[in-house]
Amino acid sequence: MNIDEYMMKHFPGLSLEPPLFYNWNIGIRFELGDPHEEDEKKYMERVLKRGLTLLKALHQNHDELFIVCYYDKLKREPYKKVNAFNRSMRNKHVKYQMHHQVFPFREPEEDEDDEYETHRLLLKCEVQDVNLPKMIRRFFYRNDMPRLYFVNIKRGTIFSIYDDRGCDLVSTKKENIEEIYYTFNEWILDWDRSRIDGLFQNNLS
């Protein structure tokens, strides 16, 4: 089963694009960056610590993942793979399983001259095959941060850090992420807390 078939079967109608939380009925939105922190170094330290802690809590070594990366570029520019993938491999053979596709630009209304295109890199692997913390760090320090999604095939979850402010976690069933909800409850974005609490505390499905 490829990623498109998986999404159609388990997340029908949901596209891998922000905002996942608002486009799916079972999910949590966490705050990563402290909006009151003025020290940029301390700000980013918290962002990375929270993001990596959630990533680790969600994925076990033998879980099978789709790691999906979308990024946009000018058509006239030569294609270059995003090095955050290749340089994060623990199992070097896995890189040969990577698939690359080109799609029409995802925001055509902002590209009147048809100059841009959207690229997708897709890797199917086990968690242990990739150094996920290293991958996250490499993505965060790019000026043109790509959109990165971790789709846990067995657990039925999708995790995505949309930018340094926060991240989205969506699931096929609330039971799959209930422990995460209680364990990291203090990190939930207050703006969306009432909706999230309602999902888990009122036994909604």
NORRAWO-V304789 format. One record per run of one state. SS is the DSSP state (~ for helix, > for strand, _ for the rest). FROM is the first residue (numbers start at 1). TO is the last residue. Records with the same first field share a line. If there is no record, write none. Layout:
SS->FROM-TO  FROM-TO
This chain:
_->1-2  11-19  24-26  32-39  59-63  75-82  87-88  90-91  98-98  105-107  111-115  131-131  141-146  153-156  164-165  172-173  177-177  184-184  189-189  202-205
~->3-10  20-23  40-58  83-86  92-97  108-110  127-129  132-140  174-176  178-183  185-187  190-201
>->27-31  64-74  89-89  99-104  116-126  130-130  147-152  157-163  166-171  188-188
